[in-house]
């Protein structure tokens, strides 16, 4: 800074000067007059600097030949007392890829500065480019960026003109030194990371990309302020033989890079941009947390191979999940999948800092509230803390601890106003239910049941009472093309008071990480015990393309309808998700569920012989991608059950329940397996737990009744099915089970009435006729039963009709020979019904036949 310029004016003078220097002739003169209009002092200073710059044309235009003349020579280190222009060298600081750094003093102002000398280069334009970039970087005025005061060139000894850059002298230690001295604790890591991210964001806003961010280029001063060095300076890459901890790569003419910190796209020859700085920030955060670099190797080739094709080295499980997710996001290979700006990283780190700080503040405030007699005495001591915490108090602090028995996740509202957006909000709340259910052993009730409870119960207390939950999670979701914002409230059901609230704002591709953040925050908010193994799995949450996630949620919506038509639509959506991203495990697991259901007697439209292999393939693919997918284990258990591979099926169901004790469908399918083995008490235990988890689920309640009926408790089964139909009088499967229960109880008139109603509702579909035929026979109307049988036999010639549909009518008509023939066809068809041959109460005559007994033995049921 020229001594004639006041410090408070220097930034303004420098800004105008740097804009003006890019212009020439009359254009420059007009620009200065306009920029300095009414401020003669500013104009004089800028014109003085411009005149000095023109007079010293050596440092940009003419230095090239001089620089190149000594390009092959290794410059000698400058001795103390050496003069570079008005600066006197005090001491050597360090050597870098471009030259050397010295501590120096301005001979007039007595200001201590850092001077970086720039060595000669084989490229005639290199020195000019480096100095021009230093000029651009000097536009940056930010507390976390090392200020560049000026650039110049001076003759030193016999080495000719030596360009140099004058920078702010920072008295502190580099992060590299701090890490090597024993590491940086978590609070400081978060603080330093946020400051560096803010510095990057500021620079990016001003068109400057760092391109060589690393721990040795960040200095922390005595006050804890992180200052980023070498902004905007093109870095020459060290030689390939450099075996330092930060291996480098030689590429003639290449710019910007310490290899171990280089983003994959830059390593492959692409241009550095803000996202490559985000990658480097991820490397820096990883090093701060672990003390090691995420990508290492014995040679530059091994390092580059790791960067391009291997995951970063694992972080210690003690590293908070949220921070691991941030680092993982920064280090994604695809720049489009990373945080798109350093400001997003800053926001994520600040959110972690707030959430880590808040429980401490909250506990102190609760203590003060409870011990009211101490309030006056501690007010002054707590005043700074209260001021810091004030903006978190409203809506975030529970008035008293709540012992949580169960949490009900209400279906989220769509606040974005997008057409058809409701399925996204509800689907997100369902996915969050699965995530939270896998995280804790506490009972989590999903939005499907909650939606039905809300229809009749209007107050939090009534909703909670009907669901058996004492805490409700209410949320709204706003979705833009590239953002997802969620507002949440945790409500105590009995009082209706808000226990906790928060807002989450993430890039749309981070929606899975958003779910993980919300689930973990909820667990912390109500002090739920987090299952250790589940918390580990949360560290591996991946990014997902927004269109992939939307297709998946659309499929979930259709899956929940549980009709053959909706299942076909679900398959289309899930298949689209897999087409867009073959590595997205949830879509593969969901496809397995669809194929499993499409091969059933009740809603299926295809042969299980065709559907079951497809279900198995999708479930196995999902497990190859995510071995901890409860949904995939349950889907594979379903397949193995009906393949009569009993031991494998039970193992898969048990694993699914271990991974997510709150997954009600895994318990239902496991209960069905137990029932088919006549282990009725165990089966009832599972369906009752499923009903507690999903008290208003139609499929869950229907299966409770089915197990009760097969256990010989027909009256309870009928009562259960009537309650189910009171929730939704149009639910086909409940009507089918109720007709069967009436028939088993000998109440044939009621059974016939329900069966005929179903035939009408289902427009004579084959499953409805398969139900009607046996009931007609049991009611004594054999003529009608035979007519129904003929219709099904005729249809079987042109469409898929489950063999058991025909076998059951023959058995009900006591035509056992024909029944056995079709039962054997059902066995060959791999029909689901085969698994229940030993518990189906509608075919006692058939079950006594030795040929049927042989089928039981083949099925492993005897």
C-alpha positions in Angstrom: 0.0 0.0 0.0 1.5 3.4 -0.9 2.3 5.4 2.2 0.3 8.3 0.9 -2.9 6.3 1.0 -4.8 6.0 4.3 -5.5 2.4 5.3 -9.2 2.9 5.2 -9.0 4.1 1.6 -6.7 1.4 0.3 -9.4 -1.2 -0.6 -11.3 1.4 -2.6 -8.2 2.7 -4.4 -7.1 -0.9 -5.2 -10.5 -1.9 -6.6 -10.6 1.0 -9.0 -7.0 0.6 -10.0 -7.5 -3.1 -10.8 -10.5 -2.4 -13.0 -8.7 0.4 -14.7 -5.6 -1.5 -15.4 -7.5 -3.9 -17.7 -8.4 -0.9 -19.9 -6.2 1.2 -22.2 -6.0 4.7 -23.6 -9.1 6.9 -23.7 -11.2 4.0 -22.3 -9.1 3.8 -19.2 -9.1 7.6 -18.7 -12.9 7.7 -19.1 -13.4 4.8 -16.7 -11.3 6.5 -14.0 -13.1 9.8 -14.3 -16.5 8.0 -14.0 -15.4 5.7 -11.1 -13.9 8.6 -9.1 -16.5 11.2 -9.9 -16.6 13.7 -7.0 -13.6 12.2 -5.2 -10.4 13.9 -6.4 -8.3 12.2 -3.7 -9.3 8.8 -5.0 -8.7 9.8 -8.6 -5.2 11.1 -7.8 -4.2 8.0 -6.1 -5.5 5.7 -8.8 -3.8 7.8 -11.5 -0.6 7.7 -9.6 -0.7 3.9 -9.4 -1.5 3.6 -13.1 1.4 5.9 -13.9 3.7 3.8 -11.8 2.5 0.7 -13.4 3.1 2.1 -16.9 6.6 3.2 -15.9 7.5 -0.2 -14.4 6.4 -2.1 -17.5 9.3 -4.5 -16.7 7.2 -6.7 -14.3 4.5 -7.7 -16.8 5.3 -7.0 -20.4 9.1 -6.9 -20.7 10.1 -9.4 -18.0 9.4 -12.4 -20.1 12.8 -12.7 -21.9 14.6 -12.0 -18.6 12.5 -14.6 -16.8 13.1 -17.2 -19.5 16.9 -16.5 -19.6 17.3 -18.2 -16.2 14.5 -20.7 -16.5 16.8 -23.7 -16.2 18.7 -22.3 -13.2 17.7 -23.0 -9.7 17.6 -19.6 -7.9 19.7 -19.2 -4.8 17.9 -18.4 -1.6 17.8 -14.7 -0.7 19.9 -13.7 2.1 18.7 -11.6 5.0 19.0 -7.9 4.1 18.4 -8.5 0.4 16.3 -5.7 -1.2 13.3 -6.4 -3.5 12.2 -2.9 -4.4 11.2 -1.2 -1.2 11.1 -4.4 0.7 14.0 -5.8 2.8 14.2 -9.6 3.3 14.2 -10.5 7.0 14.1 -14.3 7.0 13.2 -17.4 4.9 9.8 -18.9 5.6 9.3 -21.8 3.2 9.7 -23.1 -0.3 6.8 -23.8 -2.6 6.0 -25.1 -6.0 6.4 -21.7 -7.6 9.3 -20.3 -5.6 10.1 -19.3 -2.1 8.4 -17.4 0.6 10.2 -14.8 2.8 9.3 -12.6 5.7 10.1 -9.0 4.7 9.7 -5.4 5.9 8.6 -2.4 3.9 11.5 0.0 4.2 9.3 3.1 4.6 6.2 1.9 6.3 7.9 -0.6 8.5 5.1 -3.1 7.8 6.0 -6.8 8.0 4.8 -8.7 5.0 5.3 -12.1 3.3 6.9 -12.1 -0.1 6.6 -14.9 -2.5 9.2 -15.0 -5.2 8.2 -16.5 -8.6 10.9 -18.6 -10.3 11.5 -18.5 -14.0 9.6 -20.8 -16.3 10.1 -22.4 -19.7 6.8 -21.1 -20.9 7.3 -17.5 -22.0 3.8 -16.5 -20.9 3.8 -18.3 -17.5 5.3 -15.5 -15.4 3.0 -12.9 -17.0 0.0 -15.2 -16.4 0.9 -15.8 -12.7 1.4 -12.2 -11.9 -1.9 -11.2 -13.7 -3.7 -13.8 -11.7 -2.2 -12.4 -8.5 -3.6 -9.1 -9.6 -7.0 -10.6 -9.9 -6.7 -12.3 -6.6 -5.8 -9.0 -4.9 -9.4 -8.0 -5.6 -10.4 -10.3 -2.8 -10.9 -8.6 0.5 -12.1 -11.1 3.1 -11.1 -11.8 6.7 -10.3 -15.5 5.8 -8.3 -14.7 2.7 -4.7 -13.7 2.8 -4.5 -10.2 1.3 -2.2 -9.6 -1.7 -0.8 -6.1 -1.5 1.1 -5.8 -4.7 3.2 -7.6 -7.4 6.5 -6.5 -8.8 9.8 -7.6 -10.2 13.3 -6.7 -9.1 16.9 -7.7 -10.2 18.7 -9.8 -7.6 22.3 -10.7 -8.1 22.9 -12.4 -11.4 19.6 -14.1 -11.7 17.9 -11.2 -13.6 14.5 -9.9 -12.9 12.7 -11.9 -10.3 8.9 -11.4 -10.1 7.5 -11.3 -6.5 4.2 -11.1 -4.8 3.7 -9.1 -1.6 1.1 -10.6 0.7 -0.3 -10.2 4.2 2.0 -11.8 6.8 0.0 -14.2 9.0 1.4 -15.0 12.4 0.2 -18.5 13.1 0.5 -22.2 12.3 -0.6 -24.0 9.2 -3.2 -26.7 9.4 -0.6 -29.1 8.2 1.5 -28.3 11.3 -1.5 -28.6 13.6 -2.5 -31.9 12.2 1.0 -33.3 12.5 1.3 -32.0 16.1 -1.6 -34.1 17.2 -4.7 -33.2 15.3 -7.6 -30.7 15.6 -10.6 -31.4 17.8 -14.1 -31.6 16.4 -15.3 -28.1 17.4 -12.3 -26.5 15.8 -12.6 -28.7 12.8 -16.1 -27.5 12.2 -15.2 -23.8 12.8 -12.1 -23.9 10.6 -14.0 -25.8 7.9 -16.8 -23.3 7.9 -14.3 -20.4 7.6 -12.4 -22.0 4.7 -15.7 -22.7 3.0 -16.8 -19.1 3.4 -13.5 -17.9 2.0 -14.0 -20.2 -1.1 -17.5 -19.0 -1.5 -16.5 -15.4 -1.5 -13.7 -16.0 -4.0 -16.0 -18.0 -6.3 -18.5 -15.2 -6.2 -15.7 -13.0 -7.5 -14.6 -15.3 -10.3 -11.6 -16.7 -8.5 -10.9 -20.4 -8.1 -8.2 -21.5 -5.7 -7.1 -24.7 -7.4 -4.6 -25.7 -4.8 -6.4 -25.7 -1.4 -4.6 -27.9 1.1 -3.7 -28.0 4.8 -0.3 -26.3 4.2 -2.1 -23.4 2.5 -4.4 -22.6 5.5 -2.9 -20.8 8.5 -4.7 -20.4 11.8 -3.7 -17.3 13.7 -3.6 -16.8 17.5 -7.3 -15.8 17.6 -8.4 -19.0 15.9 -9.1 -17.3 12.5 -8.4 -19.5 9.5 -6.7 -17.6 6.6 -6.4 -19.2 3.2 -3.2 -18.5 1.3 -2.3 -18.5 -2.4 -5.7 -17.6 -3.7 -5.9 -17.6 -7.5 -2.2 -18.4 -8.0 -1.5 -20.9 -10.7 0.5 -23.7 -9.3 3.2 -25.5 -11.1 3.2 -29.3 -10.4 6.2 -30.7 -8.6 8.2 -33.6 -10.2 6.9 -37.1 -10.4 9.8 -38.2 -8.2 8.5 -36.2 -5.2 7.6 -38.8 -2.7 6.3 -36.4 -0.1 3.0 -36.9 1.8 1.4 -34.8 -0.9 2.6 -36.5 -4.1 2.5 -34.4 -7.2 2.3 -35.0 -10.9 4.4 -33.6 -13.7 2.4 -32.4 -16.7 4.2 -29.9 -18.9 2.3 -26.7 -18.9 -0.3 -28.0 -16.4 -1.7 -25.7 -13.8 -3.0 -26.0 -10.3 -2.4 -29.0 -8.5 -1.2 -31.0 -5.6 -2.1 -34.5 -6.8 -3.5 -35.8 -3.6 -6.0 -33.0 -3.5 -6.9 -32.9 -7.2 -10.5 -33.5 -8.2 -11.0 -36.4 -10.7 -12.2 -34.2 -13.5 -9.1 -32.0 -13.2 -6.9 -35.0 -13.1 -8.5 -36.1 -16.3 -7.7 -32.8 -18.0 -10.8 -30.8 -17.3 -11.0 -27.2 -16.1 -10.9 -26.4 -12.4 -14.0 -24.7 -11.1 -15.9 -24.1 -7.9 -16.7 -27.8 -7.6 -13.1 -28.9 -7.8 -12.4 -26.5 -4.9 -15.3 -28.2 -3.0 -13.5 -31.5 -3.6 -10.3 -30.1 -2.2 -12.3 -28.8 0.8 -13.5 -32.4 1.3 -9.9 -33.6 1.3 -9.1 -30.9 3.9 -12.0 -31.8 6.1 -11.1 -35.5 5.9 -7.5 -34.7 6.9 -8.7 -32.6 9.8 -10.9 -35.3 11.1 -8.7 -38.3 10.6 -5.1 -36.9 10.4 -4.7 -38.7 7.0 -5.5 -38.0 3.4 -8.5 -39.8 1.8 -6.5 -40.9 -1.2 -3.0 -42.2 -0.9 -0.5 -44.4 -2.7 3.2 -45.2 -3.0 3.5 -43.5 -6.3 1.7 -40.7 -8.2 0.1 -43.4 -10.4 -1.4 -45.2 -7.3 -2.7 -41.9 -5.9 -4.3 -40.9 -9.2 -5.8 -44.4 -9.5 -7.3 -44.1 -6.0 -8.8 -40.7 -6.8 -10.4 -41.9 -10.0 -11.7 -45.2 -8.9 -11.6 -45.9 -5.2 -13.8 -44.6 -2.3 -12.1 -42.4 0.2 -10.5 -44.1 3.2 -13.0 -44.8 6.0 -13.4 -42.3 8.8 -13.5 -43.4 12.4 -17.0 -44.2 13.6 -16.6 -41.6 16.3 -16.8 -38.9 13.7 -20.4 -37.6 13.8 -22.6 -39.0 11.1 -23.6 -35.6 9.8 -19.9 -34.6 9.3 -19.1 -37.9 7.6 -22.0 -37.2 5.2 -20.7 -33.7 4.4 -17.2 -35.0 3.6 -18.6 -37.9 1.6 -20.7 -35.5 -0.4 -17.6 -33.3 -1.1 -15.7 -36.3 -2.4 -18.1 -37.7 -4.9 -16.4 -38.5 -8.2 -19.0 -36.8 -10.3 -18.8 -33.1 -9.9 -22.5 -32.8 -10.6 -23.3 -34.9 -7.6 -21.1 -32.9 -5.2 -22.2 -29.7 -3.3 -22.4 -27.2 -6.2 -21.0 -24.4 -4.1 -18.8 -23.9 -1.1 -21.6 -21.9 0.5 -23.6 -25.1 0.7 -20.8 -26.8 2.5 -20.6 -23.8 4.9 -24.3 -24.1 5.6 -24.0 -27.9 6.2 -21.1 -27.4 8.7 -22.9 -24.5 10.4 -26.0 -26.8 10.9 -23.8 -29.4 12.5 -22.3 -26.8 14.8 -25.7 -25.6 15.8 -27.0 -29.1 16.5 -24.0 -30.0 18.6 -24.2 -26.8 20.6 -27.9 -26.8 21.2 -28.2 -29.8 23.5 -25.7 -28.2 25.9 -27.5 -24.9 25.8 -30.8 -26.6 26.2 -29.7 -28.6 29.3 -28.4 -25.4 30.9 -31.6 -23.6 30.2 -33.8 -26.4 31.5 -31.6 -26.6 34.6 -32.1 -22.8 35.2 -35.9 -23.2 34.6 -36.2 -26.0 37.1 -34.1 -24.3 39.7 -35.9 -21.0 39.7 -34.4 -19.9 42.9 -31.0 -19.7 41.2 -32.1 -17.6 38.3 -31.1 -14.3 39.7 -27.8 -15.6 40.8 -26.8 -17.0 37.5 -28.3 -14.5 35.1 -25.2 -12.4 34.7 -23.0 -15.5 34.4 -25.3 -17.0 31.7 -26.0 -13.8 29.9 -23.5 -14.4 27.0 -24.6 -17.9 26.6 -28.3 -16.9 26.6 -27.6 -14.3 24.0 -25.9 -16.9 21.8 -28.7 -19.4 22.3 -31.6 -16.9 22.0 -32.4 -17.6 18.3 -32.6 -21.3 19.0 -35.0 -21.1 22.0 -38.3 -20.4 20.2 -39.9 -23.6 19.2 -36.9 -25.8 19.8 -36.8 -26.4 23.6 -39.1 -28.8 25.3 -40.7 -27.5 28.5 -40.0 -30.8 30.1 -38.6 -34.1 29.1 -41.1 -36.5 27.5 -40.8 -40.3 27.8 -41.5 -41.5 24.3 -43.5 -44.7 24.0 -44.2 -44.4 20.2 -43.8 -41.7 17.5 -46.4 -41.3 14.8 -45.2 -39.9 11.5 -48.0 -37.9 10.1 -48.2 -37.7 6.3 -46.2 -34.6 5.2 -48.1 -31.8 3.5 -47.0 -30.5 0.1 -46.2 -26.8 0.5 -44.7 -26.3 -2.9 -48.0 -26.1 -4.8 -46.7 -28.3 -7.6 -49.3 -30.4 -9.4 -49.1 -34.0 -8.2 -46.6 -32.9 -5.5 -48.5 -34.6 -2.7 -47.2 -38.1 -3.5 -43.6 -36.7 -3.1 -44.3 -35.3 0.4 -46.2 -38.4 1.6 -43.6 -40.7 0.0 -40.8 -38.8 1.8 -42.6 -39.2 5.1 -42.9 -43.0 4.4 -39.2 -43.2 3.6 -38.4 -41.3 6.7 -40.5 -43.7 8.7 -38.4 -46.6 7.4 -35.2 -44.7 8.1 -36.1 -43.9 11.7 -37.5 -47.4 12.2 -34.1 -48.8 11.2 -32.3 -46.3 13.5 -34.0 -47.1 16.8 -35.9 -49.9 18.6 -38.7 -47.4 19.6 -42.1 -48.0 18.0 -42.5 -45.8 14.9 -45.9 -45.6 13.3 -46.0 -44.7 9.7 -48.1 -42.1 7.7 -50.4 -44.7 6.1 -52.0 -45.4 9.5 -51.6 -41.8 10.6 -53.5 -40.6 7.5 -56.6 -42.7 8.5 -56.4 -41.6 12.1 -56.5 -38.0 11.0 -59.7 -38.5 9.1 -61.6 -39.1 12.4 -59.4 -37.6 15.1 -58.9 -33.9 14.8 -56.8 -33.1 17.9 -53.3 -34.2 18.7 -54.6 -36.0 21.8 -57.2 -37.9 19.8 -54.8 -38.7 17.0 -52.2 -40.0 19.5 -54.7 -42.0 21.4 -56.0 -43.7 18.3 -52.5 -44.6 17.1 -51.1 -45.5 20.5 -48.5 -42.8 20.2 -47.6 -40.1 22.7 -45.5 -38.0 20.2 -46.4 -36.9 16.7 -44.2 -35.6 13.9 -45.8 -33.1 11.7 -44.1 -31.8 8.6 -44.5 -29.9 5.4 -42.3 -30.1 2.3 -41.4 -27.6 -0.3 -39.8 -28.8 -3.5 -38.1 -26.8 -6.2 -36.2 -28.4 -9.1 -32.9 -28.4 -7.2 -33.9 -28.0 -3.6 -35.9 -29.8 -0.9 -37.0 -27.8 2.2 -38.7 -29.5 5.1 -40.3 -27.8 8.1 -40.8 -30.2 11.1 -42.6 -30.0 14.4 -42.5 -32.7 17.1 -45.7 -32.5 19.1 -46.6 -34.0 22.5 -50.0 -35.7 21.8 -51.5 -35.2 25.3 -50.9 -31.4 25.5 -50.5 -30.4 21.9 -47.3 -28.5 22.7 -44.4 -28.3 20.4 -41.4 -30.2 21.8 -39.0 -29.5 19.0 -38.9 -27.9 15.6 -36.4 -27.4 12.8 -36.1 -26.6 9.1 -33.9 -28.6 6.7 -32.8 -27.2 3.3 -30.8 -29.5 1.0 -29.9 -29.9 -2.6 -32.5 -32.3 -4.2 -29.8 -34.9 -4.9 -29.1 -35.0 -1.1 -32.6 -36.1 -0.2 -31.3 -39.4 1.3 -28.8 -37.6 3.4 -31.6 -35.3 4.4 -33.7 -38.2 5.6 -30.7 -39.5 7.6 -30.2 -36.0 9.2 -33.9 -35.7 10.1 -34.0 -39.2 11.6 -30.9 -38.7 13.6 -32.1 -35.3 14.8 -35.5 -36.7 15.9 -33.7 -39.5 17.8 -31.6 -36.8 19.6 -34.6 -34.6 20.2 -36.5 -37.2 22.2 -33.4 -39.1 23.5 -34.2 -42.3 21.7 -31.6 -45.0 22.0 -29.9 -45.3 18.7 -29.0 -48.8 17.6 -25.1 -48.8 17.1 -25.1 -50.9 14.0 -27.8 -48.7 12.4 -25.8 -45.6 13.2 -22.9 -47.1 11.4 -25.0 -47.7 8.3 -26.1 -44.1 8.2 -22.6 -43.0 7.4 -22.9 -44.6 4.0 -25.9 -42.6 2.8 -25.4 -41.9 -0.9 -26.6 -39.2 -3.2 -29.5 -39.9 -5.6 -30.6 -38.1 -8.7 -33.9 -36.2 -8.2 -35.6 -37.8 -11.1 -34.6 -41.3 -9.7 -36.0 -40.5 -6.3 -39.2 -39.1 -7.8 -39.7 -42.2 -9.9 -39.2 -44.3 -6.7 -41.7 -42.3 -4.7 -44.3 -42.5 -7.5 -43.8 -46.3 -7.4 -44.4 -46.3 -3.7 -47.6 -44.5 -4.1 -48.9 -47.1 -6.6 -47.6 -50.0 -4.5 -49.6 -48.8 -1.6 -52.9 -49.2 -3.6 -52.3 -53.0 -3.7 -54.3 -53.7 -6.9 -53.0 -55.6 -9.9 -53.3 -52.4 -12.0 -51.5 -50.3 -9.5 -48.8 -52.9 -9.1 -48.2 -52.8 -12.9 -47.9 -49.0 -12.7 -45.5 -49.3 -9.7 -43.3 -51.7 -11.8 -43.2 -49.0 -14.5 -42.0 -46.3 -12.1 -39.5 -48.5 -10.3 -38.1 -49.8 -13.6 -37.7 -46.2 -14.7 -35.7 -45.5 -11.5 -33.5 -48.5 -12.2 -33.0 -47.4 -15.8 -31.9 -44.0 -14.7 -29.7 -45.4 -11.9 -29.0 -49.1 -11.8 -27.1 -48.7 -8.5 -30.1 -47.5 -6.6 -30.9 -50.4 -4.3 -34.3 -49.4 -2.9 -35.8 -49.4 -6.4 -34.5 -53.0 -7.0 -36.0 -54.1 -3.6 -39.3 -52.5 -4.5 -39.4 -54.2 -7.9 -38.9 -57.5 -6.0 -42.0 -56.7 -3.9 -44.0 -55.9 -7.0 -43.1 -59.1 -8.7 -43.8 -61.1 -5.6 -47.3 -59.7 -5.4 -48.0 -60.0 -9.1 -47.4 -63.8 -8.7 -50.0 -64.3 -5.9 -53.5 -65.8 -6.2 -55.4 -62.7 -4.8 -54.0 -59.8 -6.9 -51.6 -61.6 -9.3 -52.0 -61.5 -13.0 -49.0 -63.7 -13.9 -47.7 -67.1 -13.1 -45.5 -67.2 -10.0 -43.2 -69.4 -12.1 -42.5 -66.3 -14.2 -42.7 -63.7 -11.4 -40.7 -65.4 -8.6 -37.4 -65.6 -10.5 -37.7 -61.9 -11.4 -38.4 -61.1 -7.7 -35.4 -63.1 -6.6 -33.1 -61.4 -9.1 -34.2 -57.9 -8.0 -33.9 -58.7 -4.3 -30.4 -60.2 -4.8 -29.3 -57.2 -6.9 -30.5 -54.9 -4.1 -28.5 -56.8 -1.5 -25.4 -56.7 -3.7 -25.8 -53.0 -3.7 -26.8 -52.7 -0.1 -26.4 -55.7 2.2 -28.2 -53.9 5.0 -31.5 -53.3 3.1 -34.3 -54.6 5.3 -36.7 -54.4 2.4 -34.5 -56.5 0.2 -34.0 -59.2 2.8 -37.7 -59.3 3.4 -38.4 -59.6 -0.3 -35.9 -62.4 -0.7 -37.5 -64.1 2.4 -40.8 -63.9 0.6 -39.4 -65.6 -2.5 -37.7 -68.3 -0.4 -40.9 -69.0 1.5 -42.8 -69.8 -1.6 -39.9 -71.7 -3.0 -40.3 -73.9 0.1 -36.8 -73.1 1.2 -37.9 -72.8 4.8 -34.6 -72.3 6.6 -33.3 -69.6 4.2 -36.7 -67.9 4.2 -36.7 -67.6 8.0 -33.1 -66.4 8.1 -34.0 -63.6 5.6 -37.1 -62.5 7.6 -35.2 -62.5 10.8 -32.4 -60.5 9.3 -34.9 -58.0 7.9 -36.5 -57.5 11.3 -33.1 -57.2 12.9 -32.2 -54.4 10.5 -35.6 -52.6 11.0 -37.7 -53.8 13.8 -40.4 -51.3 12.7 -40.8 -52.8 9.2 -44.4 -54.1 9.6 -44.5 -56.0 6.3 -41.4 -58.0 7.2 -43.3 -59.1 10.3 -46.4 -59.9 8.3 -44.6 -62.1 5.8 -42.6 -63.8 8.6 -45.9 -64.5 10.4 -47.3 -66.1 7.2 -44.3 -68.4 7.1 -44.7 -69.3 10.7 -48.4 -70.0 10.1 -47.7 -72.2 7.2 -45.5 -74.3 9.5 -48.4 -74.4 12.0 -46.4 -72.3 14.5 -49.5 -70.3 15.3 -48.5 -68.7 18.6 -45.3 -67.3 17.1 -47.2 -66.2 14.0 -49.8 -64.3 16.1 -47.0 -62.6 18.1 -45.6 -61.2 14.8 -48.9 -60.0 13.4 -49.9 -58.3 16.6 -46.6 -56.5 16.7 -47.2 -55.5 13.0 -50.6 -54.1 14.0 -49.1 -52.1 16.8 -46.6 -50.6 14.3 -49.3 -49.9 11.7 -52.7 -50.0 13.5 -54.7 -48.7 10.5 -52.9 -50.5 7.7 -55.4 -52.5 5.7 -53.1 -55.2 4.6 -51.7 -55.6 8.2 -55.2 -55.9 9.7 -56.3 -58.3 7.0 -53.4 -60.6 7.7 -54.0 -60.5 11.5 -57.5 -61.9 10.7 -56.1 -64.5 8.3 -53.7 -65.9 10.9 -56.5 -65.8 13.6 -58.8 -67.8 11.2 -56.2 -70.5 10.4 -55.4 -70.8 14.1 -59.0 -71.8 14.6 -60.2 -68.5 16.1 -62.9 -67.8 13.4 -65.0 -65.4 15.5 -62.1 -63.2 16.3 -61.0 -63.3 12.6 -64.5 -62.2 11.5 -64.6 -59.3 14.0 -61.1 -58.3 12.9 -62.1 -58.2 9.3 -65.2 -56.2 10.0 -63.0 -53.6 11.8 -60.7 -53.6 8.8 -63.6 -52.9 6.4 -64.8 -50.1 8.7 -61.5 -48.4 7.8 -62.1 -48.8 4.1 -65.3 -50.6 2.9 -63.8 -51.0 -0.6 -60.7 -53.0 0.3 -61.0 -56.1 -1.8 -58.6 -58.4 0.1 -60.5 -57.9 3.4 -63.7 -58.8 1.6 -62.1 -61.9 0.2 -60.8 -63.0 3.6 -64.1 -62.2 5.2 -66.0 -64.4 2.7 -63.5 -67.2 3.4 -63.9 -66.7 7.2 -67.7 -66.9 7.0 -67.4 -70.0 4.8 -65.0 -71.7 7.3 -67.4 -70.8 10.2 -70.3 -72.4 8.3 -72.1 -69.1 7.7 -72.6 -69.8 4.0 -75.2 -67.2 3.3 -73.0 -64.4 4.6 -70.0 -65.9 2.7 -72.1 -66.0 -0.6 -73.3 -62.5 -0.2 -69.7 -61.2 0.2 -68.4 -63.4 -2.7 -71.1 -62.2 -5.1 -70.4 -58.6 -4.1 -66.8 -59.2 -4.9 -67.5 -60.7 -8.3 -69.5 -57.5 -9.1 -66.8 -55.1 -7.8 -64.0 -57.0 -9.6 -66.0 -57.3 -12.8 -65.9 -61.1 -12.8 -62.1 -61.3 -12.5 -60.7 -64.8 -12.1 -59.7 -64.3 -8.4 -63.3 -63.4 -7.5 -64.6 -66.5 -9.3 -62.0 -68.7 -7.6 -63.3 -67.5 -4.2 -67.0 -67.9 -5.3 -66.8 -71.5 -6.6 -65.9 -73.3 -3.3 -68.4 -71.2 -1.3 -71.1 -72.2 -3.8 -70.2 -75.9 -3.3 -70.1 -75.6 0.5 -73.5 -73.9 0.4 -74.9 -76.9 -1.5 -75.3 -75.1 -4.9 -73.2 -77.5 -6.8 -74.7 -76.5 -10.2 -73.5 -73.0 -9.7 -70.2 -74.2 -8.5 -69.7 -76.3 -11.6 -70.7 -73.4 -13.8 -68.0 -71.3 -12.1 -65.5 -74.1 -12.6 -66.3 -74.4 -16.3 -65.8 -70.6 -16.7 -62.4 -70.8 -15.0 -61.4 -73.8 -17.1 -62.3 -72.0 -20.3 -60.4 -68.9 -19.2 -57.3 -71.0 -18.4 -56.9 -71.7 -22.1 -56.4 -68.0 -23.0 -55.2 -66.4 -19.8 -53.3 -67.2 -16.6 -55.6 -68.8 -14.1 -53.9 -70.1 -10.9 -54.1 -73.9 -10.8 -55.2 -73.8 -7.2 -58.3 -71.7 -8.2 -59.5 -74.8 -10.1 -58.2 -77.4 -7.6 -60.1 -75.8 -4.7 -63.4 -76.0 -6.5 -62.9 -79.6 -7.5 -62.0 -80.4 -3.8 -65.1 -78.6 -2.6 -67.2 -80.7 -5.0 -65.5 -83.8 -3.6 -63.9 -84.6 -7.0 -60.6 -85.5 -5.3 -58.9 -87.1 -8.3 -59.3 -83.9 -10.3 -58.4 -81.9 -7.3 -55.2 -83.8 -6.9 -54.3 -83.3 -10.5 -54.7 -79.5 -10.2 -53.0 -79.4 -6.8 -50.0 -81.0 -8.5 -50.2 -78.4 -11.2 -50.2 -75.7 -8.5 -47.1 -77.3 -7.0 -45.3 -77.3 -10.4 -46.5 -73.7 -10.8 -44.9 -72.8 -7.5 -48.1 -71.2 -6.3 -48.0 -69.4 -3.0 -50.9 -71.6 -1.9 -48.6 -74.7 -1.7 -46.9 -73.2 1.4 -50.3 -73.3 3.2 -51.4 -76.8 2.1 -51.2 -77.9 5.8 -53.4 -75.1 7.2 -56.1 -74.5 4.5 -59.3 -75.5 6.3 -61.4 -75.4 3.2 -60.2 -78.7 1.8 -60.2 -81.5 4.5 -61.1 -84.3 2.0 -58.3 -83.4 -0.2 -55.8 -83.2 2.7 -56.7 -86.8 3.7 -55.8 -88.2 0.2 -52.4 -90.0 0.2 -51.4 -88.3 -3.0 -51.9 -85.0 -1.4 -50.0 -86.2 1.7 -47.1 -86.9 -0.7 -47.3 -83.3 -1.9 -47.0 -82.2 1.8 -43.9 -84.3 2.2 -42.4 -82.9 -1.0 -43.1 -79.4 0.3 -41.4 -80.1 3.6 -44.6 -79.7 5.5 -44.7 -83.2 7.0 
